[in-house]
């Protein structure tokens, strides 16, 4: 059983420079070739209760694939009976997005799919924040990891079925140590999508040069190599550039943490789900060629959250799509922790919320549709392309932690809140040039 849960306090930062950055991030870009001019939210939906009932001390950061007529979900938790006392990655599935989810072929609410090694390896204690993609029948899981409640790095594991995993011996990404803002979480909270033969990986690094005064920010890499060991490009203030030590974390594409990423073929843009303020999950849209450009205004999904939204995606981590006369509809369904345990404890109870994004696209001009997440997944929601390179390299370091941590280490859950008002096609900053950031860190230590 777990003796303690260590978590960070809340941090608030306000400044004109940060406010200016928020304005730049929120400015819509011009529509690209074949891209709709606008989207509007419609048809809000919410589940009646938790999608999985379990005995976890806390749970968050799910990744959900609509695949093979079911929804497949991996998420971070700490549960009794784990072989290693630390953060685990659980797995469950369901034909209904509102649950109940359960272990395959069992009434049990989950199976432990991945956990720390129990040794001195980079992922000896904690494995958390999974992001899973299926490319050509091979599952890749990017995850945050740590040992001795130390600095987080990002690891990579592979699987033939998404349940039994083979991990790499080394992390694929470690903390950059480019600056010290007092937040020693490191590099973690990865999220990945696969587009036209290329893996796009977004992650946090509290020690990266482009992170803010609290260590918050999102860095974006791309490569045909799933381990990001060869041919990796980094998005910088000057666009996509070959990765170097200097530019690897020089530019943050979004002032957020605990995000989830997918690509929409209909909208021709990345969709990033992240925490906004109490009662909402925010969807931001990034141009894949120039991620600093936002082709659409942000959209929010109502629903109380505690941590870590995960977007329902196809096997290769694309957005699902409407069919027939609904071909201009992009359903966006998220699952996230709904509330905190008593006395502002850790996040608990994963619940489903969603909306449809309705565009002005013509029904005869869009891509071939995939299944909608608002109904049970079809037998084959996505034909995943074959990988361009093997995942032969080893993984890197674990997930970030917030400053002000009581009692020291633990694999953190960091939450950033960006407050701004969008109106009249422009972004207005709240009084006082406000950017408020909420950073939260939780990890249970036995």
C-alpha positions as CSV (number, residue, x, y, z in Angstrom):
1,X,0.0,0.0,0.0
2,X,1.0,3.6,-0.4
3,X,2.3,5.6,2.6
4,X,2.5,9.1,1.2
5,X,1.6,11.2,-1.9
6,X,4.0,14.0,-2.6
7,X,2.8,16.9,-4.6
8,X,3.8,20.4,-5.5
9,X,2.0,23.6,-4.5
10,X,0.4,26.0,-7.0
11,X,2.5,28.6,-8.7
12,X,1.1,31.8,-10.2
13,X,3.2,34.0,-12.5
14,X,2.0,37.3,-14.1
15,X,4.1,39.4,-16.5
16,X,3.9,41.5,-19.6
17,X,6.4,39.4,-21.5
18,X,4.4,36.3,-20.9
19,X,1.2,38.1,-21.8
20,X,2.7,39.1,-25.1
21,X,3.7,35.5,-25.7
22,X,0.2,34.4,-25.0
23,X,-1.2,36.9,-27.5
24,X,1.2,35.6,-30.2
25,X,0.3,32.0,-29.6
26,X,-3.5,32.8,-29.7
27,X,-3.3,34.7,-33.0
28,X,-5.0,32.6,-35.8
29,X,-3.0,32.0,-39.0
30,X,-4.3,32.0,-42.5
31,X,-6.1,28.9,-43.8
32,X,-3.8,26.5,-45.7
33,X,-4.5,24.8,-49.0
34,X,-7.8,22.9,-48.7
35,X,-8.2,23.9,-45.0
36,X,-11.6,25.1,-43.8
37,X,-11.8,28.7,-42.9
38,X,-13.3,28.2,-39.5
39,X,-14.7,25.7,-37.0
40,X,-17.4,26.0,-34.4
41,X,-18.2,23.7,-31.4
42,X,-21.5,21.8,-31.3
43,X,-23.2,18.8,-29.7
44,X,-21.6,18.8,-26.3
45,X,-21.6,15.4,-24.6
46,X,-20.5,14.0,-21.2
47,X,-20.6,10.6,-19.6
48,X,-22.7,10.0,-16.5
49,X,-19.9,8.6,-14.4
50,X,-16.3,7.3,-14.3
51,X,-15.3,5.2,-17.3
52,X,-13.4,2.8,-15.1
53,X,-13.9,1.8,-11.4
54,X,-10.7,0.9,-9.7
55,X,-8.7,1.1,-6.5
56,X,-6.0,3.4,-7.8
57,X,-4.5,6.0,-5.4
58,X,-4.6,8.4,-8.3
59,X,-5.1,8.3,-12.1
60,X,-4.5,10.6,-15.0
61,X,-2.8,11.1,-18.4
62,X,-4.8,8.6,-20.5
63,X,-4.1,7.8,-24.2
64,X,-7.0,6.3,-26.1
65,X,-7.1,4.5,-29.5
66,X,-10.3,3.7,-31.4
67,X,-9.2,0.4,-32.9
68,X,-10.6,-3.0,-33.8
69,X,-14.2,-2.2,-32.7
70,X,-13.2,-1.0,-29.2
71,X,-11.6,1.8,-27.3
72,X,-8.2,0.9,-25.9
73,X,-7.0,3.1,-23.0
74,X,-3.6,3.3,-21.3
75,X,-3.2,5.6,-18.3
76,X,-1.0,6.4,-15.3
77,X,-1.9,5.3,-11.8
78,X,-0.7,3.7,-8.6
79,X,-2.4,0.6,-7.6
80,X,-2.1,-2.0,-4.8
81,X,-0.2,-5.2,-5.7
82,X,2.1,-3.6,-8.3
83,X,5.5,-5.4,-8.6
84,X,7.3,-2.1,-8.1
85,X,6.1,0.7,-5.7
86,X,5.9,3.6,-8.0
87,X,3.8,4.9,-10.9
88,X,2.3,2.2,-13.2
89,X,0.8,2.3,-16.6
90,X,-2.6,0.5,-16.6
91,X,-4.5,-0.9,-19.6
92,X,-8.3,-1.4,-20.2
93,X,-10.7,-1.5,-23.1
94,X,-14.4,-1.0,-23.9
95,X,-16.8,-0.9,-26.8
96,X,-18.5,2.1,-25.2
97,X,-16.5,5.3,-24.5
98,X,-18.5,5.9,-21.4
99,X,-17.4,2.5,-20.0
100,X,-17.1,0.4,-18.2
101,X,-13.6,-0.2,-19.3
102,X,-12.0,-3.5,-18.2
103,X,-9.0,-5.8,-18.7
104,X,-9.2,-7.8,-21.9
105,X,-11.2,-11.0,-21.4
106,X,-11.9,-10.2,-17.8
107,X,-14.2,-8.4,-15.5
108,X,-11.2,-6.8,-13.7
109,X,-11.1,-3.0,-14.2
110,X,-7.6,-3.0,-15.5
111,X,-4.3,-4.9,-16.0
112,X,-0.9,-3.5,-15.2
113,X,0.7,-3.2,-18.6
114,X,3.9,-1.5,-17.7
115,X,5.8,-0.5,-14.5
116,X,9.3,0.3,-13.3
117,X,12.0,-2.2,-13.5
118,X,12.7,-2.1,-9.7
119,X,16.4,-1.5,-10.4
120,X,18.7,1.4,-11.0
121,X,17.7,2.0,-14.6
122,X,16.3,5.4,-15.6
123,X,12.8,3.9,-15.3
124,X,13.5,1.8,-12.2
125,X,10.8,3.4,-10.1
126,X,8.2,5.4,-12.0
127,X,6.6,4.9,-15.5
128,X,3.9,7.4,-16.3
129,X,2.2,9.7,-18.9
130,X,1.9,7.1,-21.7
131,X,1.4,8.1,-25.3
132,X,0.7,5.1,-27.6
133,X,0.6,4.9,-31.4
134,X,0.1,1.9,-33.7
135,X,2.2,2.2,-36.9
136,X,2.1,-0.8,-39.3
137,X,1.0,-3.2,-36.6
138,X,3.7,-2.2,-34.1
139,X,2.7,-0.3,-31.0
140,X,5.1,2.4,-29.7
141,X,4.7,3.8,-26.2
142,X,6.4,7.0,-25.2
143,X,6.4,7.5,-21.5
144,X,7.9,9.5,-18.6
145,X,10.2,7.7,-16.2
146,X,12.3,8.3,-13.1
147,X,14.2,6.4,-10.4
148,X,14.7,7.4,-6.7
149,X,12.1,10.2,-7.2
150,X,14.7,11.9,-9.4
151,X,14.6,13.8,-12.6
152,X,12.2,12.7,-15.3
153,X,13.3,11.5,-18.8
154,X,11.4,10.0,-21.7
155,X,11.5,6.3,-22.6
156,X,10.3,4.3,-25.5
157,X,8.8,0.8,-25.5
158,X,7.4,-1.4,-28.3
159,X,4.7,-4.1,-28.4
160,X,3.0,-6.4,-30.9
161,X,-0.4,-6.2,-29.0
162,X,-0.2,-3.1,-26.8
163,X,-0.2,-5.1,-23.6
164,X,3.1,-6.9,-23.4
165,X,5.9,-4.4,-23.9
166,X,9.7,-4.5,-24.5
167,X,11.5,-1.4,-23.2
168,X,14.7,0.2,-24.4
169,X,17.6,0.2,-22.1
170,X,18.2,4.0,-22.2
171,X,16.0,7.0,-22.4
172,X,15.5,8.7,-25.8
173,X,15.2,12.2,-24.3
174,X,16.8,13.6,-21.1
175,X,16.5,17.0,-19.5
176,X,18.4,19.6,-21.4
177,X,19.7,21.5,-18.4
178,X,19.8,24.7,-20.4
179,X,18.5,26.8,-17.5
180,X,17.5,26.4,-13.9
181,X,14.1,28.0,-12.8
182,X,13.9,25.9,-9.7
183,X,11.7,23.3,-11.3
184,X,13.7,20.1,-11.5
185,X,11.1,17.8,-13.0
186,X,13.1,17.3,-16.2
187,X,11.8,16.2,-19.6
188,X,8.6,14.2,-19.9
189,X,4.8,14.1,-20.5
190,X,5.4,13.0,-24.1
191,X,2.6,12.9,-26.7
192,X,3.0,11.7,-30.3
193,X,1.2,11.5,-33.7
194,X,2.3,9.9,-37.0
195,X,1.7,11.9,-40.2
196,X,2.9,11.1,-43.7
197,X,5.7,8.9,-42.6
198,X,6.9,11.2,-39.8
199,X,6.6,11.0,-36.0
200,X,5.7,14.3,-34.3
201,X,6.6,14.3,-30.6
202,X,5.6,17.1,-28.2
203,X,6.9,17.1,-24.6
204,X,7.7,19.3,-21.6
205,X,11.2,20.1,-20.3
206,X,11.4,22.3,-17.2
207,X,15.1,22.8,-17.9
208,X,14.7,23.8,-21.5
209,X,15.8,27.3,-22.7
210,X,12.3,28.0,-24.1
211,X,10.4,27.1,-21.0
212,X,8.8,29.9,-18.9
213,X,9.7,31.1,-15.4
214,X,8.0,28.1,-13.9
215,X,9.4,25.5,-16.4
216,X,6.2,25.2,-18.4
217,X,6.1,24.9,-22.2
218,X,5.8,22.5,-25.1
219,X,8.6,21.5,-27.4
220,X,7.9,19.9,-30.8
221,X,10.2,17.5,-32.7
222,X,9.7,15.4,-35.8
223,X,11.6,12.5,-37.4
224,X,11.1,9.4,-39.5
225,X,12.9,7.6,-36.8
226,X,10.5,6.7,-33.9
227,X,13.4,6.9,-31.4
228,X,14.3,10.4,-32.6
229,X,18.0,9.3,-32.8
230,X,18.4,10.1,-36.5
231,X,17.2,12.8,-38.8
232,X,15.4,14.8,-36.1
233,X,14.1,18.3,-36.8
234,X,13.1,20.7,-34.0
235,X,10.6,23.5,-34.4
236,X,12.3,26.8,-33.5
237,X,11.5,30.5,-33.8
238,X,13.0,30.3,-37.3
239,X,10.9,27.2,-38.3
240,X,11.9,23.6,-38.6
241,X,15.7,23.1,-38.2
242,X,18.0,20.1,-37.8
243,X,18.3,19.3,-34.1
244,X,21.3,20.6,-32.2
245,X,22.0,20.8,-28.5
246,X,21.4,24.6,-28.7
247,X,18.1,24.6,-30.5
248,X,16.6,21.3,-29.1
249,X,14.4,23.2,-26.6
250,X,14.8,26.8,-27.7
251,X,11.2,27.5,-28.6
252,X,7.9,26.5,-26.9
253,X,5.0,26.1,-29.3
254,X,2.4,26.3,-26.6
255,X,2.4,27.6,-23.0
256,X,0.9,24.5,-21.5
257,X,1.8,21.2,-19.8
258,X,0.0,17.8,-19.5
259,X,-1.1,17.9,-23.2
260,X,-2.3,15.4,-25.7
261,X,-1.7,15.7,-29.4
262,X,-3.4,14.4,-32.6
263,X,-3.6,15.4,-36.2
264,X,-6.8,16.2,-38.0
265,X,-6.9,15.3,-41.7
266,X,-10.2,17.3,-42.1
267,X,-8.9,20.4,-40.4
268,X,-5.3,20.0,-41.7
269,X,-3.9,21.0,-38.3
270,X,-2.7,19.5,-35.0
271,X,-5.3,19.4,-32.2
272,X,-3.7,19.8,-28.8
273,X,-5.9,19.2,-25.7
274,X,-4.6,20.8,-22.5
275,X,-5.9,22.2,-19.2
276,X,-7.2,25.7,-19.3
277,X,-9.0,26.8,-16.2
278,X,-11.4,25.1,-13.8
279,X,-14.3,23.5,-15.6
280,X,-12.8,23.4,-19.1
281,X,-10.4,21.5,-21.3
282,X,-8.9,23.7,-24.0
283,X,-8.3,22.6,-27.6
284,X,-5.6,24.6,-29.5
285,X,-5.0,24.2,-33.2
286,X,-1.4,24.3,-34.6
287,X,-0.4,24.4,-38.3
288,X,1.9,21.3,-38.8
289,X,4.2,23.2,-41.2
290,X,4.4,26.3,-39.0
291,X,3.2,25.4,-35.5
292,X,3.5,28.9,-34.2
293,X,0.5,29.7,-36.5
294,X,-3.0,28.9,-35.0
295,X,-5.4,28.4,-37.9
296,X,-8.5,28.4,-35.6
297,X,-9.5,30.0,-32.4
298,X,-9.2,27.9,-29.3
299,X,-12.3,25.9,-28.3
300,X,-13.1,24.7,-24.8
301,X,-14.9,21.5,-23.6
302,X,-16.9,21.9,-20.4
303,X,-16.2,19.4,-17.7
304,X,-14.5,19.6,-14.3
305,X,-11.0,18.3,-14.6
306,X,-8.2,17.5,-12.2
307,X,-5.4,16.5,-14.6
308,X,-4.2,15.2,-18.0
309,X,-6.7,15.1,-20.9
310,X,-6.4,12.3,-23.4
311,X,-8.0,12.6,-26.9
312,X,-9.7,9.7,-28.6
313,X,-7.7,9.0,-31.7
314,X,-7.2,6.5,-34.6
315,X,-4.5,3.9,-34.4
316,X,-1.9,6.3,-35.9
317,X,-3.1,9.2,-33.6
318,X,-5.3,11.1,-36.0
319,X,-8.6,12.7,-35.2
320,X,-11.7,10.7,-35.9
321,X,-14.1,12.0,-38.5
322,X,-17.8,12.2,-39.3
323,X,-19.3,10.2,-42.2
324,X,-21.8,10.8,-44.9
325,X,-23.6,14.1,-44.5
326,X,-21.5,14.7,-41.3
327,X,-18.3,14.7,-43.3
328,X,-17.6,18.3,-42.1
329,X,-17.7,17.2,-38.5
330,X,-14.7,16.3,-36.4
331,X,-15.7,14.7,-33.2
332,X,-13.3,15.4,-30.3
333,X,-13.7,13.3,-27.2
334,X,-11.5,13.5,-24.2
335,X,-11.0,11.4,-21.1
336,X,-9.4,13.0,-18.0
337,X,-9.4,12.9,-14.2
338,X,-12.6,14.5,-13.0
339,X,-11.8,15.6,-9.5
340,X,-9.3,15.6,-6.7
341,X,-9.3,13.4,-3.7
342,X,-10.4,15.1,-0.4
343,X,-8.3,17.9,0.9
344,X,-7.0,18.8,-2.6
345,X,-5.6,15.3,-2.9
346,X,-4.5,13.6,-6.1
347,X,-6.6,13.4,-9.4
348,X,-9.1,10.6,-9.5
349,X,-12.0,9.2,-11.6
350,X,-11.5,9.2,-15.4
351,X,-14.5,10.6,-17.2
352,X,-15.5,11.2,-20.8
353,X,-16.4,14.6,-22.3
354,X,-16.7,15.7,-25.9
355,X,-17.9,18.1,-28.6
356,X,-18.1,18.1,-32.3
357,X,-16.1,20.6,-34.4
358,X,-18.2,21.7,-37.3
359,X,-16.3,23.3,-40.2
360,X,-17.3,25.0,-43.4
361,X,-15.7,22.3,-45.6
362,X,-17.6,20.8,-48.5
363,X,-18.6,17.2,-48.1
364,X,-17.1,16.3,-51.4
365,X,-13.7,17.9,-50.8
366,X,-12.5,16.3,-47.6
367,X,-10.5,13.1,-46.9
368,X,-12.0,9.7,-46.6
369,X,-13.7,9.7,-43.2
370,X,-12.9,7.5,-40.2
371,X,-15.3,6.4,-37.5
372,X,-16.8,8.9,-35.0
373,X,-15.8,8.6,-31.4
374,X,-19.3,9.5,-30.3
375,X,-20.3,5.9,-31.2
376,X,-18.4,2.6,-30.7
377,X,-15.3,2.5,-32.8
378,X,-15.5,0.8,-36.2
379,X,-13.5,-2.4,-36.9
380,X,-10.8,-0.4,-38.7
381,X,-10.8,3.3,-37.9
382,X,-7.5,3.9,-39.6
383,X,-5.2,2.3,-42.0
384,X,-1.9,3.0,-40.3
385,X,1.1,3.5,-42.7
386,X,4.2,1.4,-42.2
387,X,7.0,2.9,-40.2
388,X,9.8,4.7,-42.0
389,X,12.5,3.6,-39.5
390,X,12.9,1.1,-36.7
391,X,12.6,1.9,-33.0
392,X,16.0,0.4,-32.2
393,X,17.4,3.2,-30.1
394,X,16.9,3.4,-26.4
395,X,14.5,5.7,-24.5
396,X,15.3,8.9,-22.6
397,X,14.5,10.6,-19.3
398,X,11.3,11.1,-17.3
399,X,8.5,13.6,-16.6
400,X,8.7,17.2,-15.2
401,X,8.1,18.2,-11.6
402,X,6.8,21.5,-10.3
403,X,8.8,23.7,-8.1
404,X,7.8,24.0,-4.5
405,X,7.5,20.3,-4.1
406,X,6.8,19.2,-0.5
407,X,9.1,16.5,0.7
408,X,11.1,16.1,-2.5
409,X,10.7,13.9,-5.6
410,X,8.1,12.0,-7.4
411,X,6.9,11.8,-11.0
412,X,5.0,15.1,-11.3
413,X,1.8,16.1,-12.9
414,X,2.2,19.7,-14.0
415,X,-0.8,21.8,-14.8
416,X,-0.6,25.3,-16.4
417,X,-3.5,27.7,-16.7
418,X,-3.4,30.3,-19.4
419,X,-6.1,32.9,-18.9
420,X,-7.1,35.0,-21.9
421,X,-10.3,36.2,-23.5
422,X,-10.9,35.7,-27.2
423,X,-13.3,38.1,-28.9
424,X,-13.9,39.9,-32.1
425,X,-11.4,37.7,-33.9
426,X,-8.6,39.0,-31.7
427,X,-7.2,37.9,-28.4
428,X,-7.6,40.3,-25.5
429,X,-5.6,39.8,-22.4
430,X,-7.4,39.9,-19.0
431,X,-6.8,42.8,-16.8
432,X,-3.3,43.3,-15.5
433,X,-1.8,41.7,-18.7
434,X,-2.7,38.4,-17.1
435,X,-1.1,35.1,-17.7
436,X,-1.7,32.8,-14.8
437,X,0.0,29.5,-14.5
438,X,-1.0,26.7,-12.3
439,X,1.6,24.0,-11.9
440,X,0.8,20.9,-10.1
441,X,3.0,17.9,-9.3
442,X,2.0,14.6,-7.8
443,X,3.8,11.3,-7.4
444,X,3.1,8.6,-4.8
445,X,6.1,7.2,-2.9
446,X,5.8,4.0,-1.0
